[in-house]
Amino acid sequence: EISPTYAKLTEKLMNNSMVGGQINNKLLFSATIKEITHEDDAPLKKMQSVYSYVQQHMQWNGYDQVIPDVSLNKAHRVATGTNAEINLLLVNMLRTAGIPADPVVLSTRENGRINTFVAIANNIDYLICIANINGKDYLLDATDKFRPAGMLPFKCLNIEGWVLSPTRGRWVKLLNEESYTTREHYDLKLNSNGEFEGHAVISFSGYDAVDLRRLLYNEGEEGFREEVFAEAGNLTISNMVFQHTDSLESPLRLTFNVKFRHLLQKADQMVFFRPMISLFGDYVNSWVKDERNFPIDRGCPTFDSLTCILHLPDNYLVEELPKSAKILLPNQEAKFELGNTYSNNVLTITSNLTVSKTRFE
């Protein structure tokens, strides 16, 4: 074909026995659906149950494709498969459960932007699932045991994907509520040895929570310490407690006691320290050139929040504070705010960094 269309591509794939031929067979997993759902369950609860089952039962083998290599029945039996086998299994089970669902094809970020005018075969390298409940679309990918329903792999956040359906074929936005979000809160006291010590409460949402849940599962608490705190410098961490490790819909929460030994520098009667005390935030300015000749695609929004409450000894006086700042890009596409308060020898530093726009031309 000189100009292949997405309608024609849909027809070819839906006529393919490994794609359309498998997702319409409601007899394949009807017994499984009866075990994991109930007839009187609300559609959203059914979707969550089916997604959770496929997510936990199947192991992604590391390969990405659009057309499966093996039957869904075999993939389910061996509990391992490619993204196409796992997500087409998800489509089949959702349809069996009475929920409208279709495959969606897309181009991953590494593969480049998809051509929405001409259906070029090598421009498509990944397949996910879309379910519709009460008029709302849910994009699903069950290849990762640590990602909640509705969150796609970061590599899939590449503008648009095409729904494979003879009647519901359309373009859908791939970015929904995905983000990188970290919130840090430190309550510290400067002791007689010149060390900051106190308590920290950190919460992670979005991809930050997914990455750290996976790290904690694979490496355990000791591996987590080595990976996360290795570059933080000379500090002591104790009484580390994780919350919501298995609740994928909730932020991952981490609390611990901390003692910093490396932040203060003394000169005569002066003590200098860096007020942005952060173990997880990336506060390095990479936007340093006056001109930028290439677009920047961040994939999804990011949000970093930091609060440091610093209790200073009575014989200390604050000589100089960091100046408050508020920097905005047009239409609040990105925003940075820095503020501080000082009263009764308690210094509070607050910082918020938000980048809500995902692509800067």
C-alpha positions as CSV (number, residue, x, y, z in Angstrom):
1,E,0.0,0.0,0.0
2,I,1.2,3.5,-0.9
3,S,-0.5,5.2,2.1
4,P,-1.6,2.5,4.6
5,T,-4.3,3.8,7.0
6,Y,-4.9,3.0,10.6
7,A,-8.3,1.6,9.7
8,K,-6.6,-0.8,7.4
9,L,-4.0,-1.7,10.0
10,T,-6.8,-2.4,12.5
11,E,-8.5,-4.7,10.0
12,K,-5.2,-6.7,9.4
13,L,-4.5,-7.1,13.1
14,M,-8.0,-7.9,14.1
15,N,-8.1,-10.6,11.4
16,N,-4.8,-12.0,12.7
17,S,-5.5,-15.2,14.6
18,M,-2.9,-14.2,17.3
19,V,-4.6,-10.8,18.0
20,G,-8.2,-10.5,17.1
21,G,-8.8,-14.2,17.0
22,Q,-7.8,-14.6,20.6
23,I,-9.3,-11.6,22.4
24,N,-12.9,-12.5,21.2
25,N,-12.8,-16.0,22.6
26,K,-14.7,-15.6,25.9
27,L,-14.5,-19.4,26.6
28,L,-10.8,-19.3,27.2
29,F,-10.8,-17.9,30.7
30,S,-14.5,-17.8,31.8
31,A,-13.8,-20.2,34.7
32,T,-11.0,-17.9,36.0
33,I,-13.3,-14.8,35.7
34,K,-15.9,-16.5,37.8
35,E,-13.3,-17.2,40.5
36,I,-12.0,-13.7,40.7
37,T,-15.1,-11.6,40.2
38,H,-18.8,-11.6,41.2
39,E,-21.8,-10.8,39.1
40,D,-22.9,-8.0,41.4
41,D,-19.5,-6.3,41.5
42,A,-19.4,-2.8,40.2
43,P,-17.7,-2.5,36.8
44,L,-14.7,-0.6,38.3
45,K,-14.2,-3.2,40.9
46,K,-14.4,-5.9,38.3
47,M,-11.7,-4.1,36.2
48,Q,-9.5,-3.8,39.3
49,S,-9.9,-7.5,40.1
50,V,-9.0,-8.6,36.6
51,Y,-6.1,-6.2,36.3
52,S,-4.7,-7.3,39.7
53,Y,-5.1,-11.0,38.8
54,V,-3.2,-10.6,35.4
55,Q,-0.6,-8.4,37.0
56,Q,0.2,-10.8,39.8
57,H,-0.2,-14.1,37.9
58,M,1.8,-13.1,34.8
59,Q,5.6,-12.4,34.7
60,W,6.8,-10.1,31.9
61,N,9.7,-11.8,30.1
62,G,11.4,-8.6,29.1
63,Y,10.3,-8.6,25.4
64,D,8.1,-5.9,23.8
65,Q,6.0,-6.7,20.7
66,V,2.6,-6.0,19.0
67,I,1.8,-9.6,17.8
68,P,2.1,-12.4,20.3
69,D,4.4,-15.4,19.7
70,V,2.3,-17.9,21.6
71,S,-1.4,-18.4,22.4
72,L,-2.9,-16.6,25.3
73,N,-3.8,-20.0,26.8
74,K,-0.2,-21.1,26.8
75,A,1.1,-17.8,28.1
76,H,-1.5,-18.1,31.0
77,R,-0.5,-21.7,31.7
78,V,3.2,-20.9,32.0
79,A,2.5,-17.6,33.7
80,T,5.1,-15.8,31.5
81,G,4.8,-13.7,28.4
82,T,5.6,-10.6,26.4
83,N,3.8,-7.3,26.8
84,A,1.5,-8.3,23.9
85,E,0.6,-11.6,25.4
86,I,0.0,-10.2,28.9
87,N,-2.1,-7.2,27.7
88,L,-4.1,-9.2,25.2
89,L,-4.8,-11.6,28.0
90,L,-6.1,-8.6,30.0
91,V,-8.3,-7.5,27.1
92,N,-9.8,-11.0,26.8
93,M,-10.5,-11.3,30.5
94,L,-12.0,-7.9,30.7
95,R,-14.3,-8.6,27.8
96,T,-15.2,-12.0,29.4
97,A,-16.1,-10.0,32.6
98,G,-18.4,-7.8,30.5
99,I,-16.2,-4.7,30.4
100,P,-15.6,-3.1,27.0
101,A,-11.9,-3.4,26.3
102,D,-9.6,-3.1,23.2
103,P,-5.9,-3.3,22.4
104,V,-4.0,0.0,21.8
105,V,-0.9,0.1,19.7
106,L,1.7,2.8,20.1
107,S,5.3,3.8,19.6
108,T,7.6,3.8,22.6
109,R,9.6,6.9,23.5
110,E,12.9,5.3,22.3
111,N,11.2,4.3,19.0
112,G,10.2,7.9,18.2
113,R,7.0,9.8,17.7
114,I,4.2,7.9,16.0
115,N,3.1,9.0,12.5
116,T,-0.7,9.7,12.9
117,F,-1.3,10.1,9.2
118,V,0.3,7.0,7.7
119,A,0.3,3.6,9.5
120,I,4.0,2.6,9.1
121,A,4.5,-0.9,10.5
122,N,7.9,-0.3,12.1
123,N,6.6,2.9,13.7
124,I,4.6,0.7,16.1
125,D,6.4,-1.4,18.7
126,Y,4.1,-1.8,21.8
127,L,0.6,-2.9,22.7
128,I,-1.4,-2.0,25.8
129,C,-5.1,-2.3,26.8
130,I,-7.9,0.2,27.1
131,A,-11.1,-0.3,29.1
132,N,-14.1,1.9,29.2
133,I,-16.3,2.2,32.2
134,N,-19.3,4.6,32.3
135,G,-17.8,6.6,29.5
136,K,-14.3,6.9,31.1
137,D,-11.2,5.4,29.5
138,Y,-8.6,3.5,31.5
139,L,-5.3,2.7,29.9
140,L,-3.8,-0.5,31.4
141,D,-0.5,-2.3,31.2
142,A,-0.2,-5.4,33.5
143,T,3.5,-6.1,32.9
144,D,4.7,-4.6,36.2
145,K,3.7,-5.9,39.6
146,F,4.3,-2.5,41.2
147,R,2.3,-0.2,39.0
148,P,-1.4,0.6,39.9
149,A,-4.1,0.3,37.3
150,G,-4.2,3.3,35.0
151,M,-0.5,4.0,35.1
152,L,1.5,3.1,32.0
153,P,5.2,2.3,31.7
154,F,7.2,5.6,31.4
155,K,8.4,4.4,28.0
156,C,4.8,4.4,26.7
157,L,4.3,8.1,27.4
158,N,4.7,9.2,23.8
159,I,1.7,11.4,23.0
160,E,-0.9,9.2,21.3
161,G,-1.9,5.6,20.7
162,W,-4.3,4.0,18.3
163,V,-7.3,1.9,19.5
164,L,-7.6,-1.3,17.6
165,S,-11.4,-1.6,17.0
166,P,-13.5,-1.8,13.9
167,T,-16.1,0.5,15.6
168,R,-14.2,2.3,18.4
169,G,-10.9,3.0,16.5
170,R,-9.5,6.4,17.5
171,W,-6.5,8.2,18.9
172,V,-6.1,8.4,22.7
173,K,-3.8,10.5,24.8
174,L,-1.3,8.3,26.6
175,L,-0.5,10.6,29.5
176,N,-3.2,10.5,32.2
177,E,-2.2,11.2,35.8
178,E,1.4,9.8,35.7
179,S,4.0,11.8,37.5
180,Y,7.2,11.7,39.5
181,T,6.3,13.0,43.0
182,T,8.4,13.2,46.2
183,R,7.5,15.0,49.4
184,E,10.2,15.4,52.1
185,H,9.7,16.7,55.7
186,Y,12.6,17.0,58.1
187,D,12.4,18.1,61.8
188,L,16.0,18.5,62.9
189,K,17.9,19.9,65.9
190,L,21.5,21.2,65.9
191,N,23.3,19.4,68.7
192,S,26.4,20.3,70.7
193,N,28.6,18.2,68.4
194,G,27.7,20.4,65.4
195,E,25.4,17.7,63.9
196,F,21.8,18.0,62.7
197,E,19.7,15.1,64.1
198,G,16.0,14.4,64.1
199,H,13.1,12.8,62.3
200,A,12.2,12.5,58.6
201,V,8.9,11.7,56.9
202,I,9.1,11.1,53.1
203,S,6.3,10.1,50.7
204,F,6.6,8.9,47.2
205,S,3.9,8.8,44.5
206,G,3.7,8.0,40.8
207,Y,6.8,6.5,39.3
208,D,8.9,7.4,42.3
209,A,6.7,5.0,44.4
210,V,6.8,2.3,41.7
211,D,10.7,2.4,41.4
212,L,11.2,2.3,45.2
213,R,8.6,-0.5,45.8
214,R,10.4,-2.6,43.2
215,L,13.8,-1.8,44.8
216,L,12.5,-2.7,48.3
217,Y,11.0,-6.0,47.0
218,N,14.1,-7.0,45.1
219,E,16.8,-5.9,47.4
220,G,15.2,-5.7,50.8
221,E,15.7,-3.0,53.4
222,E,19.5,-3.3,53.4
223,G,19.7,-3.0,49.6
224,F,17.3,-0.1,49.8
225,R,19.7,1.7,52.2
226,E,22.7,1.0,50.0
227,E,21.0,2.2,46.9
228,V,19.2,5.2,48.2
229,F,21.5,6.6,50.8
230,A,24.9,5.6,49.3
231,E,25.5,9.0,47.7
232,A,24.0,11.1,50.6
233,G,27.3,11.5,52.3
234,N,28.2,11.0,56.0
235,L,24.9,10.4,57.8
236,T,23.3,7.9,60.1
237,I,19.9,6.4,59.5
238,S,18.0,4.5,62.1
239,N,14.4,3.3,62.9
240,M,13.5,3.1,59.2
241,V,9.8,2.2,58.7
242,F,7.9,1.7,55.5
243,Q,4.1,2.1,55.1
244,H,1.8,1.2,52.2
245,T,4.4,-1.1,50.6
246,D,1.6,-3.4,49.2
247,S,-1.1,-0.7,48.6
248,L,-0.3,0.4,45.1
249,E,-3.0,3.1,45.1
250,S,-1.5,4.9,48.1
251,P,1.7,6.8,48.4
252,L,4.7,4.9,49.7
253,R,5.6,6.4,53.0
254,L,9.0,6.2,54.7
255,T,9.9,7.4,58.2
256,F,13.3,7.3,59.9
257,N,15.6,9.0,62.3
258,V,18.6,10.8,60.8
259,K,21.9,12.4,61.9
260,F,23.9,14.6,59.5
261,R,27.6,14.9,60.0
262,H,28.7,16.7,56.9
263,L,26.5,19.8,56.3
264,L,28.2,22.4,58.6
265,Q,31.3,24.4,57.9
266,K,32.9,26.5,60.6
267,A,34.9,29.7,60.2
268,D,35.8,31.7,63.4
269,Q,32.6,32.4,65.1
270,M,30.5,31.6,62.0
271,V,28.8,28.4,61.0
272,F,27.7,27.9,57.4
273,F,25.3,25.2,56.2
274,R,23.3,24.4,53.1
275,P,19.6,24.9,53.9
276,M,18.2,22.7,51.2
277,I,18.6,19.5,53.2
278,S,17.3,16.8,50.9
279,L,18.1,13.1,50.5
280,F,15.8,12.4,47.6
281,G,15.1,15.6,45.6
282,D,17.1,16.5,42.5
283,Y,17.9,20.2,43.1
284,V,20.6,20.5,40.5
285,N,20.0,23.2,37.9
286,S,20.4,21.7,34.5
287,W,18.9,24.6,32.6
288,V,22.0,26.6,32.5
289,K,22.4,27.8,28.9
290,D,20.9,31.0,27.4
291,E,19.9,29.2,24.2
292,R,18.4,25.8,23.6
293,N,18.3,24.3,20.1
294,F,16.5,21.1,20.8
295,P,13.1,20.2,22.3
296,I,12.9,18.7,25.7
297,D,10.4,15.9,26.4
298,R,10.0,15.1,30.1
299,G,7.3,12.5,29.6
300,C,5.2,13.4,32.6
301,P,4.9,16.1,35.2
302,T,7.2,16.2,38.2
303,F,6.6,17.6,41.7
304,D,9.2,17.9,44.5
305,S,8.2,19.4,47.9
306,L,10.7,20.0,50.8
307,T,10.1,21.2,54.3
308,C,13.0,21.6,56.8
309,I,12.4,22.6,60.4
310,L,15.7,23.4,62.0
311,H,15.9,23.9,65.8
312,L,19.0,26.0,66.6
313,P,20.8,26.3,70.0
314,D,19.9,29.3,72.2
315,N,23.4,30.8,71.8
316,Y,23.1,30.9,68.0
317,L,21.9,33.9,66.0
318,V,20.9,33.8,62.3
319,E,23.1,36.2,60.4
320,E,21.8,35.6,56.9
321,L,18.9,33.6,55.4
322,P,18.4,32.5,51.8
323,K,16.2,34.9,50.0
324,S,12.7,33.9,49.2
325,A,12.1,33.2,45.5
326,K,9.2,32.6,43.1
327,I,10.0,31.7,39.5
328,L,7.3,31.0,37.0
329,L,7.2,30.0,33.4
330,P,4.3,31.3,31.2
331,N,1.0,29.6,32.0
332,Q,2.7,28.1,35.1
333,E,4.2,25.4,32.9
334,A,7.0,25.2,35.6
335,K,7.2,26.8,39.0
336,F,9.7,27.1,41.8
337,E,9.0,28.6,45.2
338,L,11.5,29.0,48.1
339,G,10.5,30.5,51.4
340,N,11.6,30.7,55.0
341,T,10.5,31.8,58.5
342,Y,12.6,32.3,61.6
343,S,11.2,32.6,65.1
344,N,12.4,31.6,68.6
345,N,15.5,30.0,67.1
346,V,13.5,27.8,64.9
347,L,14.2,28.1,61.2
348,T,11.7,26.7,58.6
349,I,12.7,26.3,55.0
350,T,10.1,25.4,52.4
351,S,10.6,24.6,48.7
352,N,8.3,23.5,45.9
353,L,9.4,22.6,42.4
354,T,6.6,21.7,39.9
355,V,7.1,21.1,36.2
356,S,3.6,20.4,34.8
357,K,4.3,20.8,31.1
358,T,5.8,17.7,29.5
359,R,7.2,19.0,26.2
360,F,9.1,22.2,25.6
361,E,9.7,22.9,21.9
